[in-house]
Amino acid sequence: MVTAVVFDVGETLLDDSREWGAWADWIGVPRHTFSTVLGAVTAAGRDNAETFQYFRPGFDMARERRLREEAGLGERIEDGDLYPDVRTGLARLRELGLWVGIAGNQTSRAAELLRGLELPVDGVVTSGEWGVAKPAPEFFERVVKMTPATVAGDVLYVGDHRDNDVVAAKAFGLRTALIRRGPWGYLWADDPLVRRDADWVIDSLHDLPELLTTR
């Protein structure tokens, strides 16, 4: 029985379009060119950070993040970056008595920004704060521990990425849902591994209450 639902961040709760555009501007690449290469990297099943290597071999993400911050062009997460169903979808799950959390591969700064949005959730944490990232099993061990669930199978992890979210969470024993939005969600919605490991494929957070009350 699912007692806790934990969400990925990028392209699950947040539309990443503005942030990817900001990175394209930062490295001086047309946004369409950057997004096309990002799509090719994604389709190949590689880490999206590899996109930068095509334009700047040896690109140091951590260093460039610091430089962006120093230039006043650092990370921003605002209400307008949320998908339209996020606040109402999260609130509805809490109304059902479920523990609701957010845990994704994001920086410590992103965690601060997410908390500043005061979303209707019980906890927010990122890989930058934990020092461990998806798809490592240790990440999902921490996901389970952040909830009141006594076993991994009582936790549903919702994300858009086949390998980092669905396959990795299922391997640790969580229930899983892939949300069909963003490039990864659409690319992998019908993938054989997703069909094997996802308990559900959804189009909106609003799909979850009915699924979880009729399970």
N, C-alpha and C positions, 0 to 999 in steps of 0.2 A: 504494500500500500504506500503510495507516494505521500509523504508528509512534508517534504521540502522541495522547492524548485529553485535552481540556481542558473543564472543566465550568463552567457558570454557577453562581451561588450560590442566590439566592432561588427557592424552589419547584422547584429542581432537586436541591440537596443539603439545603437547609433548609426546614422548614415555617415560613412567615412569619406564621402565625396569631397568635402571642404578640406579635410586634413591631407588627403592624397594630392589635392590641387595645390595646397600650400607647399608640400614637398617638391612637386614639380617646379613650382615657381622658384623655390630655394635653390635648386640645382640648375636652373636655367634651361629646362626642357619644356617644350609645349605640352600642355595638359593632355591633349589627345594622344600624343606620342607616348607619354608616360603611362597613361591608362592602358594603351594597347599592349605595351611590353609587360605591364603588370598582369594583364589578362593571359598573355602567353606563358608567363612564369606560373601563374595559378593553374592553368590547364595542364601543365607538365607535372603538377603535384609538388612543386618546390616552394620553399619559404618565400613569402612575398618580399622579404628584405633583400633577396637576391636581385630584385629589379634594379636597385641602385647601382649594382656592379656593372651593368651594361652601359651605364652612362658615365660612371666614375669608378673605375676599377680601384679596389682598395678602400672604398667608401666606409668610413667609420661612423656608424649610426649614433653611438653614444656621444661622440665628439660633436657631430653636427647638431644633435639635439641641444647641447649646451650652447653652441654658437647661435642657434635660433633664439633661445631664451635670452641670451645677452643682447641680441639685436631687437628684442621686443616682439619677436615673431614666433614665440613658443606655442606649446599646446593650448588649445582652447576647446572647451566642451560647454555648449550652451543649450538651452531648451530647444532652439531651432535645429539642433543636430539630432534630436531624438526622433525616432519613427513615430508617426501619429498615434499608434496603438499602445505606446509604452506606459504612460502614466495610468491610463484606464485599465490596461491589461494587468499590470502589476497589482494595482489596487484590488481588482476583482479576485485575484488569487489569494490575497491576504484576507479578503472578506470570507473566503471559503475556509479559513482557518489554517492555511498553509504557511509555512515559514518560507520567506522569499529572499533570495540573496543574489549578489552580482559578483562574479569572479572571472577575470579574463586575463589574457596576455597583454597587459598594459603597463605603463610606467607608474611609479609612485605618485607622480604629479597628476596623472589621469585619475587616480583614486581620489585625490583631494578634490579635483574638479567634479567628479561624479557625486561625491558626498555633498558638495555645495549645491547640487540641483535638488536636494531633499526629495528624492524619489521615494515612493511608498514601498520601501524594502527594509528588511531586518539586518542586513549586513552588506558591506561593500569592501572588496579587497582586490588587489591586482598581483600579478606575478612579480612586478617590481618590488612590492612590499614583502612578498614571501621569499624571494630569491630562488624561485623555481617556476618553470613555465610549462605549459602544455606543449607536447603531449606526455610529459613525464608522469609516471604513476604517482609520484610524490605530490604533484599538483592536485590530483583528484583525491588523494588521501586527505589533504588539507581542506578540500571542498567539503568532504563528508564531515570532517571534524568541526567545521564552522557552523554546521547546522545542528539541530537537536536530534537528528535521526540516529538511531542505534545501529543500523546496518546500511551499507552503500545502496542496496536495492530500494530503499525508501526515498532516495534522492533522485530527482529528475534533473538532468543537465541539458540545457537548451542552447544550441549554437548553430552557426551557419557553415562550419568547416567539417568536411568528412573526417580527416585524419586527426586533427587537434581536438575536435569536440565529440563527434559521434563514436568513432572507432576507439579512441583512447579512453573515453569515459565508460563505454560499455566493457572494455577490457578490465577495468577496475571494479566492475559490478554495478555501476549506476544505471538507472533508466535513462534513455536518451531521446531527444527530439531534434530534428534538423529543421530549421526555419528557412523557407524558400524565399530568400531575398539577398541582395548583394550578389556580386559575381560568383562567390563560392556556393552560396545556397542554390542558385539556379543551375550552376554547372554540375553539382553533385546530387541534386534531388533524386534522380533515378539511377544513381550509381549502384552497382551490385553490392558494394560494401555498406552503403547506406541502407539498402533494402534489407541486408543481413542484420545490421546492428541498431538501426533506429527503431524505437518503439512506435514513433509517429513522425511523419513529415507534415509540417504545418505551414500555413501561409500568413498567419497573424498570431500575435499573443492572445488574441480574443478566441482562438480555437481551443486553447488549453483548458479553460474551466469545464467545458462540456466533456472533453476527453477524460479529465481527471475525476469527474463526478459520475461517469458512466463506466469506469474501469472495472 
